[in-house]
Amino acid sequence: MSEQIGSEPEPRDLSAAIDPTVPPSGPGCVECDASGGWWFHLRRCAACGHVGCCDSSPSQHATAHAAATGHPVIQSFEPGESWFWDYSSDQFYAEGPELAAPDSHPVGQPAPGPQGRVPQDWKTHLHR
């Protein structure tokens, strides 16, 4: 089936790229937490639960994880967001399967975060 301009793409079978039973690796970006870094927004690997920072963040760990592991699908790890992104096809999906809880970082955790590690001039460090 062909895509219509302005419509959501036809869903692919992503079941091999998603394990809904795996919980997230933690409340923040694994690599940023290990190095004392910070993030703008968080993304969760739908295959293994790795939480990494988004492409606007200085270190872009979610994309690096996908490239290093071949895990192509992420879900937003922001409160109130449940969309998915498939790196292998550059496709956005407004919805998908429910993944193991929790479905976001703690609501009280600021974005950018974590609190205390975000520089005053954080906006100048974002990738656009």
matplotlib code that plots the C-alpha trace (Angstrom):
import matplotlib.pyplot as plt

x = [0.0, 1.3, 1.5, -0.7, 0.9, 0.0, -1.1, 0.5, 2.6, 1.3, 2.5, 5.3, 5.5, 7.8, 7.3, 10.8, 12.2, 10.0, 10.0, 7.1, 8.2, 11.6, 11.5, 13.4, 17.1, 16.4, 15.0, 17.7, 20.1, 22.5, 25.6, 24.9, 24.3, 27.6, 29.6, 27.9, 26.2, 22.7, 19.9, 17.1, 14.6, 14.8, 14.1, 13.7, 14.8, 11.8, 14.0, 16.1, 14.9, 18.0, 17.2, 19.2, 19.1, 17.4, 18.9, 18.5, 20.6, 24.4, 25.4, 22.6, 22.9, 19.6, 20.7, 24.2, 22.6, 20.4, 23.5, 25.7, 23.1, 20.9, 17.9, 15.9, 12.8, 12.6, 9.7, 9.5, 10.3, 8.7, 5.6, 2.4, 4.1, 3.8, 5.0, 7.5, 10.3, 11.8, 15.4, 15.6, 12.8, 12.8, 9.1, 7.1, 4.3, 1.8, 1.1, 2.3, 2.3, 2.3, 5.8, 6.7, 6.3, 7.3, 6.4, 8.4, 11.0, 9.5, 7.1, 9.0, 12.3, 12.8, 13.5, 16.2, 17.6, 18.7, 18.4, 21.8, 23.7, 22.1, 24.2, 22.7, 23.3, 21.8, 19.9, 23.2, 24.2, 21.2, 21.4, 18.7]
y = [0.0, 3.4, 6.3, 9.2, 12.7, 14.1, 10.8, 8.4, 5.8, 2.3, 0.4, -2.2, -5.3, -4.2, -7.1, -8.4, -5.0, -4.6, -6.5, -5.2, -7.2, -5.4, -2.5, 0.7, 0.8, 3.6, 7.1, 8.9, 8.5, 5.6, 7.2, 10.8, 9.5, 7.5, 10.5, 13.3, 14.7, 16.0, 15.6, 17.5, 14.7, 10.9, 8.0, 4.3, 1.4, -0.8, -3.9, -3.8, -0.9, 1.2, 4.9, 7.4, 11.1, 12.5, 13.9, 17.5, 16.6, 17.3, 13.6, 12.0, 8.6, 7.1, 7.3, 6.0, 3.0, 2.2, 2.4, 0.3, -2.4, -2.5, -1.9, 0.3, 1.3, 3.8, 5.2, 8.6, 8.4, 11.7, 11.9, 12.0, 10.9, 7.4, 7.8, 5.5, 6.2, 3.6, 4.6, 1.9, 3.5, 7.1, 6.6, 8.1, 6.1, 7.9, 4.7, 1.2, -1.6, -0.8, -1.4, -2.6, 0.1, 2.7, 4.5, 7.7, 9.2, 10.5, 13.3, 15.5, 15.1, 18.3, 18.5, 19.3, 17.2, 16.0, 18.8, 20.2, 19.1, 21.3, 24.4, 27.8, 28.2, 24.8, 26.1, 26.9, 23.3, 21.8, 20.2, 21.4]
z = [0.0, -0.8, 1.7, 1.4, 1.8, 5.2, 6.7, 9.1, 7.4, 7.0, 10.1, 9.5, 11.6, 14.3, 16.6, 16.2, 17.2, 20.3, 23.6, 25.7, 28.8, 29.3, 31.8, 31.2, 32.4, 34.8, 35.2, 33.1, 30.3, 31.1, 29.6, 30.8, 34.4, 34.2, 32.9, 34.9, 31.8, 31.2, 28.6, 27.1, 26.6, 27.0, 24.7, 25.6, 23.4, 22.7, 22.4, 25.5, 27.7, 27.4, 28.3, 26.3, 25.6, 22.5, 19.3, 20.6, 23.6, 23.6, 23.5, 21.5, 23.3, 22.1, 18.5, 19.3, 21.1, 18.1, 15.8, 18.1, 18.8, 15.7, 17.9, 15.6, 17.6, 20.4, 22.4, 24.1, 27.8, 28.6, 30.7, 28.7, 25.4, 24.0, 20.4, 18.7, 16.2, 13.8, 12.9, 10.2, 8.2, 9.6, 10.5, 13.3, 14.9, 17.1, 19.0, 19.5, 22.0, 25.8, 27.2, 30.7, 33.4, 34.1, 30.8, 31.5, 33.8, 37.1, 36.6, 39.1, 37.1, 35.1, 31.4, 30.7, 33.5, 35.8, 38.2, 39.3, 36.2, 33.5, 32.7, 32.8, 29.0, 28.2, 25.2, 23.4, 23.7, 22.0, 18.5, 16.2]

ax = plt.figure().add_subplot(projection="3d")
ax.plot(x, y, z, "-o")
ax.set_aspect("equal")
plt.show()
